[in-house]
Amino acid sequence: MAQQQAIPPTPRVTEPTPAPSDPANTQESYFAPISGTSTKVSAGFDDDRARARSRSPKSLITNTAHTAPQAKKPPSTTSPPNGTSNGHLSPSSAASSASAYWRTISRSPSPLGLIPIHRSFRTFIHRHEIPRKALHLSIGFFTLNLYSRGVSTQSIHPWLLGALIPIASVDYLRHTFPAFNRFYIRVLGALMRESEVEGWNGVIWYLLGAWTVLRVLPKDVAVMSVLLLSWCDTAASTVGRLYGRYTPRIRKGKSVAGSAAAMGVGVLTAGLFWGWAVPRFGFDEGFMFEGVLRVPEVVREGLGWKGQDGVLGGWAALGVVSLWSGLVASASEVVDLFGWDDNLTIPVLSGIGLWGFFKVFC
């Protein structure tokens, strides 16, 4: 039997491994064998999209590094250096979106969130400013009481100046020392507007306005100017916040409703003072209005009037003076004079308006 020859094994054909030293045969230029589906890739696509995914460990590490989420940086706990403002007490921070709720319920032009008691009693203190308005009104009754007792204006203005200097000094100190400012706000926050946290207190302007008119103007005009500040400004603020949204706006923070309220209260105040208080407690020397109005002599001569022509007295004269006082009070409440506080401009402008009117017709 012939000896059978052994069948040699089938040789294995392997592709040569690319040499690492050859830059042309790097991983970026290596392609896997082309399958049948890969031939269907359109020629318009990028080569990277038709390339088979490499299983090289180096490639896997690179892809993982690109897709791994980056660690978040911890929030900074360092505080700003001394003397750097962090904006916590600024009106802009108080008017942020976090205080949108407070802005919707407020009719106050001042910002929100700076005085804690305004949040606790937002309707009583912030929206309607009841404690502040009560103090405002009380000054008018106190002034009328001093007039009824015959107190001279020359004996009052030194006391006003004596109160103005320390109050202004304390206000300067609270703006210099933040810790003292926080204590000041806790004690007197119910009487403040939040815009006064970083500004001057309204009491300073109130005292300055009252001191100016009592020091310079005749007694009846000075007393009337303080009454208009006390009662007309309060009426304009109250009515303007309640009904100003339903009437045209004259300027920022001033509406027709508030101005009409100031005029109406001004008319009533003048009627009360010159129609009741002055006849009851008597005229003093230096009064400009003594119940009679006269057309200027030059005008009377030009019109040919003689005797009592152009002379108005009694209730008619009181009505004209009351109407003029209301107009002056309303106008001084609306006017923005160099951005000054209305606690200063209202008595000064009202006093000038009344003084000029009486200078011409009395």
Disulfide bonds with the S-S distance in Angstrom:
none
